[in-house]
Amino acid sequence: MALSMSRVSPAIRSLTRHSSSTPWRKTPTMCTSPAWMKPANQSVRGLATPTAMPSATKENIGVYCNEKHDLWVKESGPSVEDVKSGSALKEGEVTIAIKSTGICGSDIHFWKHGRIGPMIVEHDHILGHESAGEIIAVHPSVKTHKVGDRVAVEPSQICNKCEPCLTGRYNGCLEMRFMSTPPVDGLLRRYVNHSAVWCHKIGDMSYEDGAMLEPLSVSLAGMARANIALGDPVLICGAGPIGLMTLLCCAAAGAEPIVITDIDQNRLDMAKKICPR
């Protein structure tokens, strides 16, 4: 069976259920239940509780690109004043101090080429959607998270009304707003307000590992759709970061033999190094 490395549904929620004492890398499961997908009411605003006041001192900045293929850093929202007061938080939201963000191939495309198909950079645009950080403020309506929680950020913003959402296939949401995909700004900034339901606790996992959960979930979702089982032969087309993650996951699942292809010898050498056969 062959795996094409196109982006599929994130499965971050199931990856972060395991405590720090559990080998989370070895026991991921796919969760498609829609029961937890209750979106924030975007019309209600309020201040953060006194126990949730952040200690932000630096201005919020983000990494931007534009239609001219420029790349630069400048001030971003929410402002440090809003972060300190919590006044910009909407119902169901938390403020995250982003600590680590991965650079996806899509970020490079938006910067260098200004588009991916119909998704076009037309204005100043913030990149990044593979992130982890620390919660520094919570809206009073949020009962599941607290200041100090370390979280991986799932960059989906769904309608929770269409058939895919209501049947647990929210990656197919007809009104999907995916952070870092124009015109929705991304996570490559110092502070971000985001729905708590999409912030997955990672315990004492490193922020770097937490940021890798989004691309890892792509590999796991692809494997689930391909129904890979013990002893299955697998062909992985592409030895980039997602392909290499898929290689490791397929090996851990007991697939045999595994073939991975690429036109870049350096990537193939890396594949042999991390997964010798």
Salt bridges, closest charged atoms under 4 A:
ASP124 OD2 - LYS74 NZ 3.03
GLU130 OE2 - HIS129 NE2 3.78
ASP149 OD1 - LYS146 NZ 2.99
ASP149 OD2 - LYS201 NZ 3.85
GLU154 OE1 - HIS200 NE2 2.69
ASP185 OD1 - HIS125 ND1 3.64
ASP209 OD2 - ARG25 NH2 2.53
GLU214 OE2 - ARG7 NH1 2.56
GLU256 OE1 - ARG277 NH1 2.43
ASP262 OD2 - ARG267 NH1 3.97
